[in-house]
Amino acid sequence: MPPTLRLLLVEDSEDDALLVLRELRRGGHDVTATRVETAEALTQALDSGEWDAIISDYALPRFDALAAFHLVRQRGLDVPFLIVSGQMGEDTAVAAMKAGVHDFLLKDRLGRLGPAMTRELREAKLRAERRGMQEQLLLSDRLASLGLLSASVAHEINNPLSSLLANLDFLLETESARGSGSEQEQALLDSRLCAEHIREIVRDIKVFSRPEDKERGALDVHRVLDSSLRMARNHVSHRAQVLKDYSASARVLGSEGPLGQIFLNLLINAADAVAESDNPRREIRLVTRPEGPGHVRVEIHDTGRGIPPELRERIFEPFFTTKPVGVGTGLGLAICRRLAQELGARFGMESAPEQGTVFYLVLPSADMKESRAESVAPLHVSERTVLVLDDEAMVGRALQRVLGAACDVQVFVQGAKALERVAEGQRFDAILCDLLMPEMDGIQFYERLRWLSPEQAQRVIFMTGGALTERARAFLATTNRPCLEKPIEVRRLRSLLADMPRWSVEARA
């Protein structure tokens, strides 16, 4: 059975209106119609309802079809607009078509009204689909541009932040060794907490700057949830109280960027739902729990009005939204479902009127074992010769301090100068190399080092302050060399250095 055609009929003659409706029904259309005769009534109808098509008589006592069409266009509506006239000259018809009217017919030749309406409804649907695709492409372009900008900002923050954290670690170790418990030590501890908070914010930016990264791996779903919550804090905090019930294992198989985008969209939707509700209990609850063997279920509850049964499937349609005009694009849940499918996760919703809504995601669990070396990493590494290559000299100096006086740390800001030192015959226990540098990046440095001294290339530890490009990710997978994200976690760095045999011992073997 075809869907009901909601028709707005601009006609002053009731008999002529009945003829139009009869022809449409004869053409296979199930029609419900509203008839108006004046510009004021037309304006009210356009503002108060949604219409699938409009048919207008050309000449009415107080205005005409072209004036009616102008009112439709003023509102940005793209619905089939057909003129049906008792008498209409060729010049008038041509002028109407040039103005954008979709078709015109004479009242004594209504035989083609049904097929004409079928055609125009089909064309309107195609136009709507094309607009949807164009808007989605535009949104994708904007997200890509925003992602590039965010990754660039994160990289620029990470270099000075890496130096700041390393220097704070150095000063704290010095104060702690004195055992003074002084006000200066407390000030350093407070400063490091602030720097750690900045590290978390920058990490969140890096995660959300690459939602297109679909590479799956073991991750901490609680960490991604908390990251999304931080990103949505300004939108959520004044609308609802957030409660956490993390009872499942945090370890799941997924990808941080897409997963974070799903959680962010759901948190924003939950906050909007709570804000529009009359429920005095304004809460958003984050729940994780086991789901059968080998899966983790993540739920985002809200205390909003709930979703009516007739809309529960439509809310996942692209560009369908229950939010006011200008507030939502109608893409959020459609994107969530697509990202969940690409991650191999199950995504769904449960809702009851006036009882709120639960969106859930079921992810495969993962066994993420902490490396023994990292958990028992020594606090200090001694008697190591280390080359640090980073175009930001302050990063190198900070690493030089934090590795301690017992280590011989040589800092370079240019890859060519570092290669010269190796070419002269000096050998290092470890080489810390930034991936992204202006004159010679880490990939180029590594390739030249491998040609110059293959054994030294096996001692490279890369560092990065931004989101990895596809080229960099493929390169790291090929070389299988470790890569530390800035700001550098000192314990992780010392662990890697401790596990690396000293060059002198290897040379004598």
LUMDO-575629 format. One record per residue (C-alpha): x, y, z; residue number from 1. Coordinates in pm, whole numbers, plus 50000, padded with zeros to 5 digits. Layout:
# residues N
+-------+-------+-------+-------+
:     X :     Y :     Z : fivex :
+-------+-------+-------+-------+
:     X :     Y :     Z :   NUM :
...
+-------+-------+-------+-------+
This chain:
# residues 509
+-------+-------+-------+-------+
:     X :     Y :     Z : fivex :
+-------+-------+-------+-------+
: 50000 : 50000 : 50000 :     1 :
: 50153 : 50339 : 49900 :     2 :
: 50216 : 50594 : 50175 :     3 :
: 49953 : 50858 : 50231 :     4 :
: 50014 : 51174 : 50028 :     5 :
: 49979 : 51485 : 50245 :     6 :
: 49852 : 51742 : 49995 :     7 :
: 49812 : 52116 : 50041 :     8 :
: 49553 : 52236 : 49789 :     9 :
: 49537 : 52607 : 49704 :    10 :
: 49194 : 52630 : 49544 :    11 :
: 48887 : 52851 : 49587 :    12 :
: 48645 : 52608 : 49418 :    13 :
: 48538 : 52305 : 49619 :    14 :
: 48416 : 52127 : 49305 :    15 :
: 48751 : 52174 : 49131 :    16 :
: 48927 : 52050 : 49445 :    17 :
: 48719 : 51731 : 49437 :    18 :
: 48814 : 51678 : 49069 :    19 :
: 49185 : 51706 : 49155 :    20 :
: 49154 : 51460 : 49445 :    21 :
: 48959 : 51214 : 49229 :    22 :
: 49228 : 51214 : 48960 :    23 :
: 49506 : 51164 : 49213 :    24 :
: 49327 : 50867 : 49368 :    25 :
: 49257 : 50728 : 49025 :    26 :
: 49633 : 50752 : 48964 :    27 :
: 49703 : 50529 : 49266 :    28 :
: 49766 : 50792 : 49536 :    29 :
: 49617 : 50768 : 49885 :    30 :
: 49555 : 51136 : 49956 :    31 :
: 49471 : 51345 : 50261 :    32 :
: 49422 : 51710 : 50165 :    33 :
: 49389 : 52049 : 50327 :    34 :
: 49238 : 52327 : 50115 :    35 :
: 49324 : 52697 : 50155 :    36 :
: 49207 : 53000 : 49956 :    37 :
: 49411 : 53298 : 50080 :    38 :
: 49776 : 53391 : 50130 :    39 :
: 49719 : 53414 : 50506 :    40 :
: 49570 : 53063 : 50521 :    41 :
: 49853 : 52929 : 50304 :    42 :
: 50115 : 53087 : 50530 :    43 :
: 49954 : 52935 : 50840 :    44 :
: 49937 : 52591 : 50676 :    45 :
: 50301 : 52604 : 50566 :    46 :
: 50414 : 52700 : 50916 :    47 :
: 50200 : 52446 : 51102 :    48 :
: 50243 : 52124 : 50904 :    49 :
: 50461 : 51911 : 50676 :    50 :
: 50344 : 51861 : 50318 :    51 :
: 50443 : 51609 : 50052 :    52 :
: 50309 : 51817 : 49762 :    53 :
: 50124 : 52140 : 49678 :    54 :
: 49874 : 52191 : 49396 :    55 :
: 49755 : 52544 : 49326 :    56 :
: 49496 : 52700 : 49099 :    57 :
: 49659 : 52972 : 48892 :    58 :
: 49413 : 53254 : 48951 :    59 :
: 49242 : 53307 : 49285 :    60 :
: 49036 : 53608 : 49397 :    61 :
: 49305 : 53757 : 49622 :    62 :
: 49636 : 53614 : 49490 :    63 :
: 49774 : 53373 : 49230 :    64 :
: 49985 : 53057 : 49203 :    65 :
: 50315 : 53239 : 49152 :    66 :
: 50261 : 53434 : 49474 :    67 :
: 50183 : 53104 : 49648 :    68 :
: 50500 : 52948 : 49505 :    69 :
: 50701 : 53247 : 49629 :    70 :
: 50573 : 53187 : 49986 :    71 :
: 50680 : 52822 : 49961 :    72 :
: 51028 : 52912 : 49837 :    73 :
: 51070 : 53175 : 50110 :    74 :
: 51057 : 52893 : 50364 :    75 :
: 51319 : 52686 : 50183 :    76 :
: 51072 : 52404 : 50113 :    77 :
: 51150 : 52168 : 49827 :    78 :
: 50821 : 51987 : 49763 :    79 :
: 50647 : 51924 : 49430 :    80 :
: 50450 : 52236 : 49333 :    81 :
: 50204 : 52188 : 49046 :    82 :
: 49970 : 52443 : 48892 :    83 :
: 49624 : 52333 : 48777 :    84 :
: 49437 : 52604 : 48585 :    85 :
: 49116 : 52640 : 48393 :    86 :
: 49274 : 52877 : 48143 :    87 :
: 49646 : 52938 : 48120 :    88 :
: 49830 : 53084 : 47825 :    89 :
: 50157 : 52947 : 47693 :    90 :
: 50354 : 53255 : 47804 :    91 :
: 50215 : 53224 : 48156 :    92 :
: 50304 : 52854 : 48170 :    93 :
: 50660 : 52921 : 48049 :    94 :
: 50704 : 53197 : 48309 :    95 :
: 50582 : 52961 : 48583 :    96 :
: 50823 : 52686 : 48478 :    97 :
: 51113 : 52935 : 48465 :    98 :
: 51026 : 53044 : 48819 :    99 :
: 51072 : 52682 : 48933 :   100 :
: 50720 : 52541 : 48932 :   101 :
: 50747 : 52168 : 48866 :   102 :
: 50453 : 52121 : 48627 :   103 :
: 50129 : 52276 : 48507 :   104 :
: 49806 : 52116 : 48385 :   105 :
: 49471 : 52234 : 48252 :   106 :
: 49163 : 52143 : 48452 :   107 :
: 48994 : 51989 : 48148 :   108 :
: 49296 : 51763 : 48087 :   109 :
: 49369 : 51612 : 48425 :   110 :
: 49437 : 51262 : 48293 :   111 :
: 49812 : 51297 : 48345 :   112 :
: 49788 : 51442 : 48699 :   113 :
: 49847 : 51105 : 48869 :   114 :
: 50160 : 51015 : 48666 :   115 :
: 50291 : 51372 : 48696 :   116 :
: 50256 : 51360 : 49075 :   117 :
: 50428 : 51019 : 49089 :   118 :
: 50717 : 51157 : 48885 :   119 :
: 50756 : 51474 : 49094 :   120 :
: 50746 : 51284 : 49423 :   121 :
: 51020 : 51056 : 49295 :   122 :
: 51229 : 51354 : 49181 :   123 :
: 51179 : 51528 : 49517 :   124 :
: 51301 : 51217 : 49697 :   125 :
: 51611 : 51201 : 49476 :   126 :
: 51683 : 51569 : 49539 :   127 :
: 51653 : 51513 : 49915 :   128 :
: 51892 : 51217 : 49895 :   129 :
: 52144 : 51422 : 49695 :   130 :
: 52125 : 51705 : 49947 :   131 :
: 52175 : 51456 : 50227 :   132 :
: 52483 : 51313 : 50058 :   133 :
: 52622 : 51661 : 49993 :   134 :
: 52565 : 51764 : 50355 :   135 :
: 52728 : 51444 : 50477 :   136 :
: 53029 : 51503 : 50252 :   137 :
: 53051 : 51862 : 50372 :   138 :
: 53034 : 51743 : 50733 :   139 :
: 53302 : 51483 : 50663 :   140 :
: 53526 : 51752 : 50509 :   141 :
: 53474 : 51974 : 50813 :   142 :
: 53551 : 51688 : 51050 :   143 :
: 53864 : 51602 : 50851 :   144 :
: 53981 : 51965 : 50860 :   145 :
: 53905 : 51987 : 51230 :   146 :
: 54092 : 51662 : 51286 :   147 :
: 54402 : 51792 : 51107 :   148 :
: 54388 : 52116 : 51304 :   149 :
: 54340 : 51930 : 51634 :   150 :
: 54630 : 51694 : 51562 :   151 :
: 54851 : 51993 : 51477 :   152 :
: 54754 : 52176 : 51798 :   153 :
: 54812 : 51861 : 52004 :   154 :
: 55159 : 51819 : 51850 :   155 :
: 55251 : 52182 : 51923 :   156 :
: 55139 : 52146 : 52287 :   157 :
: 55307 : 51809 : 52340 :   158 :
: 55664 : 51925 : 52278 :   159 :
: 55672 : 52194 : 52551 :   160 :
: 55455 : 51972 : 52773 :   161 :
: 55703 : 51687 : 52735 :   162 :
: 55983 : 51915 : 52848 :   163 :
: 55773 : 52054 : 53134 :   164 :
: 55682 : 51710 : 53274 :   165 :
: 56034 : 51575 : 53243 :   166 :
: 56176 : 51880 : 53424 :   167 :
: 55912 : 51852 : 53698 :   168 :
: 56001 : 51483 : 53742 :   169 :
: 56368 : 51578 : 53770 :   170 :
: 56299 : 51846 : 54033 :   171 :
: 56063 : 51620 : 54227 :   172 :
: 56319 : 51342 : 54242 :   173 :
: 56573 : 51592 : 54368 :   174 :
: 56336 : 51723 : 54638 :   175 :
: 56229 : 51371 : 54734 :   176 :
: 56592 : 51263 : 54773 :   177 :
: 56639 : 51543 : 55025 :   178 :
: 56338 : 51415 : 55221 :   179 :
: 56248 : 51767 : 55324 :   180 :
: 55873 : 51760 : 55261 :   181 :
: 55903 : 52131 : 55195 :   182 :
: 55651 : 52378 : 55057 :   183 :
: 55857 : 52381 : 54737 :   184 :
: 55804 : 52006 : 54695 :   185 :
: 55427 : 52047 : 54743 :   186 :
: 55426 : 52325 : 54484 :   187 :
: 55606 : 52094 : 54242 :   188 :
: 55355 : 51815 : 54310 :   189 :
: 55063 : 52053 : 54243 :   190 :
: 55231 : 52173 : 53924 :   191 :
: 55278 : 51816 : 53806 :   192 :
: 54911 : 51736 : 53870 :   193 :
: 54816 : 52035 : 53654 :   194 :
: 55055 : 51922 : 53381 :   195 :
: 54905 : 51570 : 53396 :   196 :
: 54561 : 51721 : 53349 :   197 :
: 54688 : 51903 : 53040 :   198 :
: 54834 : 51571 : 52919 :   199 :
: 54488 : 51411 : 52949 :   200 :
: 54325 : 51696 : 52756 :   201 :
: 54582 : 51674 : 52476 :   202 :
: 54541 : 51298 : 52463 :   203 :
: 54165 : 51345 : 52427 :   204 :
: 54221 : 51587 : 52140 :   205 :
: 54447 : 51334 : 51968 :   206 :
: 54188 : 51058 : 52006 :   207 :
: 53905 : 51270 : 51864 :   208 :
: 54121 : 51410 : 51583 :   209 :
: 54131 : 51068 : 51413 :   210 :
: 53779 : 50919 : 51416 :   211 :
: 53855 : 50759 : 51078 :   212 :
: 54119 : 50534 : 51238 :   213 :
: 53948 : 50193 : 51233 :   214 :
: 54249 : 49985 : 51339 :   215 :
: 54130 : 49757 : 51617 :   216 :
: 54332 : 49664 : 51922 :   217 :
: 54309 : 49607 : 52296 :   218 :
: 54211 : 49919 : 52487 :   219 :
: 54068 : 50040 : 52818 :   220 :
: 53699 : 50118 : 52753 :   221 :
: 53670 : 50304 : 53085 :   222 :
: 53951 : 50532 : 52976 :   223 :
: 53772 : 50606 : 52647 :   224 :
: 53444 : 50669 : 52831 :   225 :
: 53615 : 50910 : 53070 :   226 :
: 53789 : 51080 : 52778 :   227 :
: 53455 : 51133 : 52602 :   228 :
: 53304 : 51264 : 52923 :   229 :
: 53582 : 51521 : 52956 :   230 :
: 53523 : 51634 : 52597 :   231 :
: 53149 : 51673 : 52668 :   232 :
: 53191 : 51824 : 53015 :   233 :
: 53076 : 52177 : 52927 :   234 :
: 52764 : 52041 : 52755 :   235 :
: 52678 : 51786 : 53023 :   236 :
: 52779 : 51937 : 53358 :   237 :
: 52499 : 52197 : 53390 :   238 :
: 52230 : 51963 : 53254 :   239 :
: 52275 : 51639 : 53446 :   240 :
: 52463 : 51462 : 53721 :   241 :
: 52688 : 51188 : 53587 :   242 :
: 52704 : 50859 : 53777 :   243 :
: 52946 : 50576 : 53699 :   244 :
: 52890 : 50206 : 53751 :   245 :
: 53198 : 50038 : 53603 :   246 :
: 53154 : 49674 : 53699 :   247 :
: 53296 : 49502 : 53390 :   248 :
: 53653 : 49441 : 53294 :   249 :
: 53784 : 49752 : 53120 :   250 :
: 53961 : 49554 : 52851 :   251 :
: 53787 : 49543 : 52513 :   252 :
: 53878 : 49507 : 52148 :   253 :
: 53812 : 49826 : 51952 :   254 :
: 53954 : 50151 : 51819 :   255 :
: 53983 : 50464 : 52033 :   256 :
: 53884 : 50727 : 51773 :   257 :
: 53555 : 50575 : 51650 :   258 :
: 53464 : 50445 : 51996 :   259 :
: 53524 : 50786 : 52149 :   260 :
: 53308 : 50951 : 51885 :   261 :
: 53022 : 50708 : 51957 :   262 :
: 53038 : 50779 : 52332 :   263 :
: 53064 : 51156 : 52276 :   264 :
: 52754 : 51161 : 52053 :   265 :
: 52557 : 50950 : 52301 :   266 :
: 52659 : 51168 : 52597 :   267 :
: 52553 : 51487 : 52418 :   268 :
: 52221 : 51329 : 52319 :   269 :
: 52166 : 51211 : 52678 :   270 :
: 52234 : 51561 : 52813 :   271 :
: 51987 : 51713 : 52565 :   272 :
: 51724 : 51453 : 52655 :   273 :
: 51760 : 51524 : 53028 :   274 :
: 51744 : 51901 : 52970 :   275 :
: 51411 : 51867 : 52782 :   276 :
: 51254 : 51640 : 53046 :   277 :
: 51031 : 51737 : 53337 :   278 :
: 51184 : 51461 : 53548 :   279 :
: 51332 : 51616 : 53866 :   280 :
: 51595 : 51339 : 53866 :   281 :
: 51843 : 51469 : 53608 :   282 :
: 52099 : 51196 : 53570 :   283 :
: 52321 : 51031 : 53313 :   284 :
: 52452 : 50692 : 53421 :   285 :
: 52750 : 50519 : 53261 :   286 :
: 52741 : 50144 : 53310 :   287 :
: 52976 : 49865 : 53205 :   288 :
: 52901 : 49499 : 53274 :   289 :
: 52986 : 49156 : 53132 :   290 :
: 52766 : 49037 : 52845 :   291 :
: 52783 : 48663 : 52805 :   292 :
: 53117 : 48493 : 52741 :   293 :
: 53382 : 48720 : 52600 :   294 :
: 53189 : 49048 : 52568 :   295 :
: 53151 : 49378 : 52756 :   296 :
: 52831 : 49583 : 52746 :   297 :
: 52857 : 49962 : 52776 :   298 :
: 52536 : 50151 : 52856 :   299 :
: 52456 : 50523 : 52866 :   300 :
: 52132 : 50587 : 53058 :   301 :
: 51940 : 50915 : 53070 :   302 :
: 51634 : 51022 : 53268 :   303 :
: 51473 : 51203 : 52974 :   304 :
: 51123 : 51161 : 52835 :   305 :
: 51207 : 50848 : 52640 :   306 :
: 51153 : 50782 : 52270 :   307 :
: 50802 : 50703 : 52139 :   308 :
: 50769 : 50355 : 51985 :   309 :
: 50692 : 50495 : 51638 :   310 :
: 51025 : 50684 : 51632 :   311 :
: 51258 : 50416 : 51768 :   312 :
: 51374 : 50302 : 51427 :   313 :
: 51357 : 50640 : 51254 :   314 :
: 51604 : 50801 : 51496 :   315 :
: 51880 : 50602 : 51327 :   316 :
: 51794 : 50743 : 50983 :   317 :
: 52039 : 51005 : 50849 :   318 :
: 51909 : 51363 : 50890 :   319 :
: 51611 : 51260 : 51103 :   320 :
: 51612 : 51453 : 51430 :   321 :
: 51367 : 51530 : 51708 :   322 :
: 51571 : 51834 : 51814 :   323 :
: 51467 : 52191 : 51724 :   324 :
: 51583 : 52343 : 51395 :   325 :
: 51945 : 52455 : 51421 :   326 :
: 52025 : 52231 : 51720 :   327 :
: 52080 : 51888 : 51561 :   328 :
: 52181 : 51765 : 51215 :   329 :
: 52019 : 51423 : 51252 :   330 :
: 52351 : 51251 : 51173 :   331 :
: 52471 : 51160 : 51523 :   332 :
: 52296 : 50827 : 51575 :   333 :
: 52335 : 50725 : 51210 :   334 :
: 52711 : 50781 : 51245 :   335 :
: 52715 : 50591 : 51576 :   336 :
: 52550 : 50288 : 51418 :   337 :
: 52784 : 50295 : 51117 :   338 :
: 53096 : 50323 : 51336 :   339 :
: 52972 : 50041 : 51561 :   340 :
: 52918 : 49816 : 51258 :   341 :
: 53269 : 49893 : 51132 :   342 :
: 53409 : 49800 : 51474 :   343 :
: 53216 : 49472 : 51474 :   344 :
: 53016 : 49584 : 51779 :   345 :
: 52644 : 49549 : 51849 :   346 :
: 52465 : 49882 : 51895 :   347 :
: 52109 : 49932 : 52014 :   348 :
: 51860 : 50124 : 52225 :   349 :
: 51595 : 50058 : 52490 :   350 :
: 51339 : 50319 : 52590 :   351 :
: 51006 : 50367 : 52764 :   352 :
: 50792 : 50684 : 52764 :   353 :
: 50872 : 50910 : 53061 :   354 :
: 51127 : 50656 : 53187 :   355 :
: 51433 : 50760 : 52992 :   356 :
: 51647 : 50588 : 52732 :   357 :
: 51942 : 50349 : 52733 :   358 :
: 52181 : 50329 : 52440 :   359 :
: 52414 : 50032 : 52457 :   360 :
: 52721 : 49899 : 52281 :   361 :
: 52841 : 49539 : 52309 :   362 :
: 53214 : 49496 : 52245 :   363 :
: 53439 : 49188 : 52246 :   364 :
: 53659 : 49172 : 52553 :   365 :
: 54038 : 49161 : 52519 :   366 :
: 54321 : 49027 : 52732 :   367 :
: 54550 : 49324 : 52787 :   368 :
: 54841 : 49206 : 52997 :   369 :
: 55067 : 49466 : 53143 :   370 :
: 55426 : 49413 : 53043 :   371 :
: 55637 : 49283 : 53328 :   372 :
: 55918 : 49517 : 53236 :   373 :
: 55696 : 49824 : 53274 :   374 :
: 55545 : 49717 : 53605 :   375 :
: 55887 : 49659 : 53765 :   376 :
: 56076 : 49932 : 53583 :   377 :
: 56367 : 50070 : 53784 :   378 :
: 56347 : 50428 : 53897 :   379 :
: 56693 : 50505 : 53758 :   380 :
: 56896 : 50388 : 53462 :   381 :
: 57274 : 50417 : 53491 :   382 :
: 57575 : 50379 : 53263 :   383 :
: 57395 : 50424 : 52932 :   384 :
: 57510 : 50624 : 52633 :   385 :
: 57202 : 50781 : 52476 :   386 :
: 57155 : 50992 : 52165 :   387 :
: 56846 : 51217 : 52167 :   388 :
: 56734 : 51360 : 51832 :   389 :
: 56453 : 51615 : 51854 :   390 :
: 56412 : 51945 : 51671 :   391 :
: 56298 : 52099 : 52003 :   392 :
: 56617 : 52140 : 52206 :   393 :
: 56427 : 52186 : 52532 :   394 :
: 56285 : 51834 : 52499 :   395 :
: 56633 : 51691 : 52464 :   396 :
: 56765 : 51888 : 52760 :   397 :
: 56474 : 51774 : 52978 :   398 :
: 56539 : 51409 : 52889 :   399 :
: 56907 : 51466 : 52960 :   400 :
: 56824 : 51583 : 53312 :   401 :
: 56569 : 51315 : 53392 :   402 :
: 56795 : 51027 : 53281 :   403 :
: 57047 : 51136 : 53539 :   404 :
: 57412 : 51227 : 53559 :   405 :
: 57517 : 50861 : 53534 :   406 :
: 57395 : 50848 : 53173 :   407 :
: 57592 : 51008 : 52890 :   408 :
: 57313 : 51183 : 52697 :   409 :
: 57401 : 51370 : 52377 :   410 :
: 57130 : 51595 : 52232 :   411 :
: 57095 : 51682 : 51863 :   412 :
: 56836 : 51896 : 51686 :   413 :
: 56939 : 51797 : 51331 :   414 :
: 56942 : 51445 : 51193 :   415 :
: 57243 : 51514 : 50971 :   416 :
: 57458 : 51609 : 51274 :   417 :
: 57352 : 51294 : 51461 :   418 :
: 57439 : 51077 : 51159 :   419 :
: 57780 : 51243 : 51138 :   420 :
: 57853 : 51136 : 51495 :   421 :
: 57766 : 50773 : 51410 :   422 :
: 57970 : 50792 : 51089 :   423 :
: 58269 : 50905 : 51297 :   424 :
: 58248 : 50574 : 51484 :   425 :
: 58065 : 50662 : 51805 :   426 :
: 57813 : 50402 : 51919 :   427 :
: 57513 : 50446 : 52150 :   428 :
: 57324 : 50213 : 52382 :   429 :
: 56999 : 50377 : 52270 :   430 :
: 56885 : 50639 : 52019 :   431 :
: 56571 : 50841 : 52098 :   432 :
: 56437 : 50990 : 51775 :   433 :
: 56136 : 51217 : 51715 :   434 :
: 55922 : 51102 : 51421 :   435 :
: 55811 : 51445 : 51301 :   436 :
: 56092 : 51691 : 51228 :   437 :
: 56122 : 51962 : 50960 :   438 :
: 56452 : 51896 : 50778 :   439 :
: 56487 : 51519 : 50816 :   440 :
: 56202 : 51328 : 50977 :   441 :
: 56242 : 51016 : 51189 :   442 :
: 56167 : 50780 : 50900 :   443 :
: 56438 : 50933 : 50681 :   444 :
: 56684 : 50934 : 50972 :   445 :
: 56618 : 50567 : 51042 :   446 :
: 56665 : 50463 : 50678 :   447 :
: 56998 : 50645 : 50655 :   448 :
: 57109 : 50509 : 50993 :   449 :
: 57022 : 50156 : 50884 :   450 :
: 57243 : 50197 : 50577 :   451 :
: 57522 : 50352 : 50785 :   452 :
: 57505 : 50117 : 51087 :   453 :
: 57234 : 49846 : 51087 :   454 :
: 57313 : 49746 : 51446 :   455 :
: 57260 : 50104 : 51567 :   456 :
: 56925 : 50119 : 51385 :   457 :
: 56810 : 49832 : 51609 :   458 :
: 56858 : 50060 : 51910 :   459 :
: 56620 : 50334 : 51796 :   460 :
: 56324 : 50429 : 52014 :   461 :
: 56087 : 50667 : 51837 :   462 :
: 55894 : 50953 : 51997 :   463 :
: 55586 : 51130 : 51862 :   464 :
: 55391 : 51433 : 51973 :   465 :
: 55096 : 51398 : 51734 :   466 :
: 54857 : 51151 : 51577 :   467 :
: 55038 : 50899 : 51358 :   468 :
: 54988 : 50923 : 50983 :   469 :
: 54918 : 50611 : 50779 :   470 :
: 55274 : 50632 : 50646 :   471 :
: 55421 : 50650 : 50998 :   472 :
: 55197 : 50370 : 51126 :   473 :
: 55297 : 50142 : 50837 :   474 :
: 55663 : 50230 : 50894 :   475 :
: 55651 : 50144 : 51265 :   476 :
: 55476 : 49815 : 51188 :   477 :
: 55752 : 49726 : 50941 :   478 :
: 56045 : 49819 : 51167 :   479 :
: 55882 : 49686 : 51486 :   480 :
: 56061 : 49957 : 51683 :   481 :
: 55899 : 50098 : 52002 :   482 :
: 55733 : 50438 : 51987 :   483 :
: 55671 : 50660 : 52290 :   484 :
: 55398 : 50924 : 52285 :   485 :
: 55483 : 51269 : 52415 :   486 :
: 55475 : 51376 : 52689 :   487 :
: 55713 : 51088 : 52759 :   488 :
: 55627 : 50865 : 53056 :   489 :
: 55960 : 50854 : 53233 :   490 :
: 55900 : 50511 : 53387 :   491 :
: 55823 : 50364 : 53044 :   492 :
: 56135 : 50523 : 52894 :   493 :
: 56358 : 50394 : 53171 :   494 :
: 56203 : 50049 : 53134 :   495 :
: 56290 : 50038 : 52764 :   496 :
: 56646 : 50156 : 52831 :   497 :
: 56692 : 49900 : 53109 :   498 :
: 56581 : 49618 : 52877 :   499 :
: 56825 : 49723 : 52605 :   500 :
: 57168 : 49550 : 52640 :   501 :
: 57460 : 49790 : 52662 :   502 :
: 57652 : 49838 : 52341 :   503 :
: 57989 : 49752 : 52502 :   504 :
: 57858 : 49418 : 52631 :   505 :
: 57713 : 49332 : 52288 :   506 :
: 58035 : 49434 : 52111 :   507 :
: 58249 : 49200 : 52323 :   508 :
: 58014 : 48902 : 52273 :   509 :
+-------+-------+-------+-------+
